[in-house]
Amino acid sequence: MKQKLRAIRRFLRQTRSTIKFIFGMPDYDRYLKHWYANHAAPGAFPMSEKEYYMCALRDRYEKGGVSRCC
């Protein structure tokens, strides 16, 4: 039973991540995985969730460019 619940939770996390990616929404979990895989160093820490979202909003809206496909 616990394995089924874990599998369902993992599926839901992956689905949420995929939907966020498709719509261009920031995904903090994906950021953390990337940060720990590529940028982790002693004494260095990833951005907090709030800092991450604020950075993502600045990148999206303050650049002045169009961020859509059509």
N, C-alpha and C positions, 0 to 999 in steps of 0.2 A: 504493500500500500504506500509506504514512504517513497519507494522508487517511482511510482506512478505520479505522486504529487511533485516530486523533484523534476520529473520529465515535463510535466504540465507547466510548472513555473519557468523552467528553462525555455520551453516553447513560447510562452507568453512574453518573456524578456526579449527573445530574439525577434518576435513579431513586432513588439513595440519599437525596438531598435530599427528594424527595417522600415517601418512606417515613418519614423522620424527622419531617416535617411532620404526616403523618397520625397518627402515634403520640405526638406532642407532645414529641419529643426535641429538644434544642437542636442547631442546625446552625451551626457556626462559620463555614463558608464563606458562608452566607446573611447572617450577621451582618456579616462583613467587607464584603460587597458593599453592604449597607445603610449601614454606617458611612462608607465612602468616598464614597458617593453623597450622603449627607445631613449628615454631621457632621465631615468632614475639615477641618482648619484647620492653619495653620502652627504647629508646635510641639506639636500634639495627636497622640496615638497611640491606636489602638484597644486594647481589653483583650487580654491574651495569651489563648491558647486555654485555659489552666488557669483564669485569672480568669473568663473567659466561662462555663465550665462550672460553676464554684463559684457564680457569680451566678445562673445558671439553676436550680441545685439549691436555693439559698436561696429564690428566687422561688416555686418549685414547692412546697416542703415546709414552709417556715417561716411562710407566710401563714395557715395554719390552715384555709383554705377547701377545698372539694371541687373537684378539677380533673378531673372526668370527666363524661361526657354523661348517664349514667343513675344 
